[in-house]
Amino acid sequence: MSINALSNAALARRTDFEPANTVPATLSEIAAAAAGTPPRPVRTPPDGAAAPVPSPASATPTNTALQTLTTYLPTEILTLYVAAVAAIGPWTVNGQPVGRWAPFFAFLVATPILVWVAFATKLRAVGKPLPASPQRWPLWEMIAATLAYVAWTFALPNTPFSQFTNWYSSGLASFLVLIVSSGLGIVAPLMQRPLTL
């Protein structure tokens, strides 16, 4: 899923975006928030009536679970990471492939920052103030994206972890991806709280 989907999910948790005062609570609602168009700022009708709250998108349980599990995987980061590893090539120091670690750590740091930037950009586009304080940040999405990044890079063919031949294996990598993906899908409904305005 893209960083824009992560920012859509975070915007859906803000009470000043439609549907107003409705935070996604179920896997279906979270998946719909991430997959749908970005939430719109709340526009209060002149008579003070509440705006109608749209119902969440209908989906099969399997599609909903898969959508939720992949919501936190920032594909833009992975694409750049793979390109960086290919561009750096087999850079070694004392026989160790350090060229793979440099992009890993660079994008490890960049992942939560880019999630915040995408979120802040969408807020700025509708005239909202930037989320400067950590209480206003989409922390769940930033942490989840970082965990998803680590799990997926752990499983890639050119992962830097493959130099640890005494314990690393593709089977372990696949297992970690399943654990992290399932864990994010299970924990996601618990993390849905309104974001401070």
C-alpha positions as CSV (number, residue, x, y, z in Angstrom):
1,M,0.0,0.0,0.0
2,S,1.2,3.5,-0.5
3,I,2.1,6.2,1.9
4,N,-1.0,8.0,0.8
5,A,-3.1,5.1,2.0
6,L,-1.4,5.5,5.4
7,S,-2.2,9.2,5.5
8,N,-5.8,8.5,4.5
9,A,-6.1,6.1,7.4
10,A,-4.6,8.7,9.8
11,L,-6.9,11.4,8.4
12,A,-9.9,9.1,9.1
13,R,-9.0,9.2,12.8
14,R,-9.2,13.0,12.9
15,T,-12.5,14.4,14.2
16,D,-12.4,17.4,11.9
17,F,-12.6,15.2,8.8
18,E,-15.6,13.4,7.4
19,P,-17.2,11.3,8.6
20,A,-17.1,13.7,11.6
21,N,-16.5,12.2,15.1
22,T,-16.4,8.7,13.7
23,V,-13.1,6.9,14.1
24,P,-12.6,3.6,12.2
25,A,-12.9,0.8,14.7
26,T,-13.2,-2.4,12.8
27,L,-10.9,-4.0,10.3
28,S,-13.5,-3.3,7.6
29,E,-13.7,0.4,8.5
30,I,-9.9,0.7,8.7
31,A,-9.5,-1.0,5.3
32,A,-12.2,1.3,3.8
33,A,-10.5,4.4,5.2
34,A,-7.1,3.4,3.8
35,A,-8.3,2.2,0.4
36,G,-10.8,5.0,-0.2
37,T,-10.4,8.5,-1.3
38,P,-8.9,10.8,1.3
39,P,-11.4,12.0,4.0
40,R,-12.6,15.5,3.5
41,P,-12.6,18.3,6.1
42,V,-15.9,18.6,8.0
43,R,-18.1,21.3,6.5
44,T,-20.8,22.3,9.0
45,P,-24.0,23.2,7.2
46,P,-25.3,26.7,8.0
47,D,-28.3,25.4,9.9
48,G,-26.0,23.5,12.3
49,A,-27.3,20.1,11.2
50,A,-24.9,17.2,11.3
51,A,-23.5,16.0,8.0
52,P,-24.5,12.5,7.0
53,V,-22.0,9.8,7.9
54,P,-21.3,7.5,5.0
55,S,-21.3,3.8,5.7
56,P,-18.1,1.8,5.3
57,A,-17.4,0.1,2.0
58,S,-18.7,-3.4,1.9
59,A,-16.0,-6.1,1.4
60,T,-15.6,-9.8,2.0
61,P,-13.8,-10.7,5.2
62,T,-10.8,-12.1,3.3
63,N,-10.4,-8.9,1.2
64,T,-10.8,-6.8,4.3
65,A,-8.1,-8.7,6.2
66,L,-5.7,-8.5,3.2
67,Q,-6.4,-4.8,2.7
68,T,-5.7,-4.1,6.4
69,L,-2.6,-6.2,6.5
70,T,-1.1,-4.4,3.5
71,T,-2.2,-1.0,4.5
72,Y,0.9,-0.4,6.5
73,L,3.4,-1.5,3.9
74,P,4.9,1.7,2.3
75,T,5.6,0.5,-1.2
76,E,7.2,3.8,-2.2
77,I,9.9,3.2,0.4
78,L,10.4,-0.4,-0.7
79,T,10.8,0.6,-4.4
80,L,13.4,3.2,-3.5
81,Y,15.2,0.8,-1.2
82,V,15.5,-1.9,-3.9
83,A,16.7,0.8,-6.4
84,A,19.3,2.0,-3.8
85,V,20.6,-1.5,-3.1
86,A,20.9,-2.1,-6.9
87,A,22.7,1.2,-7.4
88,I,25.2,0.8,-4.6
89,G,26.0,-2.8,-5.6
90,P,28.4,-5.0,-3.7
91,W,30.2,-2.4,-1.6
92,T,32.2,-4.3,1.0
93,V,34.4,-3.5,4.0
94,N,36.6,-6.4,5.3
95,G,34.6,-8.8,3.2
96,Q,31.2,-7.7,4.7
97,P,28.5,-6.3,2.4
98,V,28.0,-2.9,4.1
99,G,26.4,-1.5,0.9
100,R,23.2,-3.2,1.8
101,W,23.1,-1.8,5.3
102,A,23.4,1.9,4.3
103,P,20.1,2.0,2.3
104,F,18.4,-0.2,5.0
105,F,19.1,2.3,7.8
106,A,18.5,5.3,5.6
107,F,15.0,4.1,4.7
108,L,14.4,2.9,8.2
109,V,14.7,6.5,9.3
110,A,12.9,7.9,6.3
111,T,9.8,5.7,6.6
112,P,8.1,7.4,9.6
113,I,9.3,10.8,8.3
114,L,7.7,10.2,4.9
115,V,4.4,9.0,6.5
116,W,4.3,12.2,8.6
117,V,5.1,14.3,5.5
118,A,2.3,12.7,3.5
119,F,-0.1,13.3,6.4
120,A,1.0,16.9,6.9
121,T,0.7,17.6,3.2
122,K,-2.9,16.4,3.1
123,L,-3.7,18.6,6.1
124,R,-2.0,21.6,4.6
125,A,-3.9,21.1,1.3
126,V,-7.2,21.6,3.1
127,G,-6.0,24.6,5.1
128,K,-5.4,22.8,8.4
129,P,-2.3,23.5,10.6
130,L,0.7,21.3,10.4
131,P,0.8,18.6,13.1
132,A,3.9,20.0,14.8
133,S,3.5,18.3,18.2
134,P,3.8,14.5,18.6
135,Q,0.3,14.4,20.1
136,R,-1.0,15.4,16.6
137,W,1.2,13.0,14.7
138,P,-0.1,9.8,13.1
139,L,2.1,7.7,15.5
140,W,0.4,4.4,14.9
141,E,0.8,4.7,11.1
142,M,4.4,5.8,11.5
143,I,5.3,2.9,13.8
144,A,3.3,0.4,11.8
145,A,4.9,1.5,8.5
146,T,8.4,1.1,10.1
147,L,7.6,-2.4,11.4
148,A,6.2,-3.4,7.9
149,Y,9.3,-2.0,6.3
150,V,11.7,-4.0,8.5
151,A,9.7,-7.2,8.0
152,W,9.6,-6.9,4.2
153,T,13.2,-5.8,3.8
154,F,14.1,-8.8,6.0
155,A,12.4,-11.1,3.4
156,L,13.9,-9.5,0.3
157,P,16.5,-11.5,-1.7
158,N,19.2,-8.9,-1.3
159,T,18.5,-8.2,2.4
160,P,21.5,-7.2,4.5
161,F,20.3,-9.8,7.1
162,S,21.4,-12.6,4.7
163,Q,25.0,-12.1,5.7
164,F,24.1,-13.7,9.1
165,T,24.2,-17.2,7.6
166,N,24.3,-18.9,11.1
167,W,20.6,-17.9,11.8
168,Y,19.0,-16.1,8.8
169,S,16.9,-18.2,6.3
170,S,14.2,-17.5,3.8
171,G,11.9,-19.6,5.9
172,L,12.5,-17.4,9.0
173,A,12.0,-14.3,6.8
174,S,8.6,-15.6,5.5
175,F,7.5,-16.4,9.0
176,L,8.5,-12.9,10.2
177,V,6.5,-11.3,7.4
178,L,3.4,-13.4,8.4
179,I,3.8,-12.5,12.1
180,V,4.2,-8.8,11.5
181,S,1.4,-8.6,8.9
182,S,-1.0,-10.6,11.2
183,G,0.1,-8.6,14.2
184,L,-0.5,-5.3,12.5
185,G,-3.9,-6.5,11.3
186,I,-4.9,-7.6,14.8
187,V,-3.6,-4.6,16.7
188,A,-4.9,-2.0,14.2
189,P,-8.5,-1.8,15.6
190,L,-7.0,-1.3,19.1
191,M,-5.0,1.7,17.9
192,Q,-7.9,3.6,16.4
193,R,-8.3,6.7,18.6
194,P,-9.2,10.2,17.5
195,L,-6.2,12.3,16.6
196,T,-5.8,15.5,18.4
197,L,-6.8,18.6,16.3
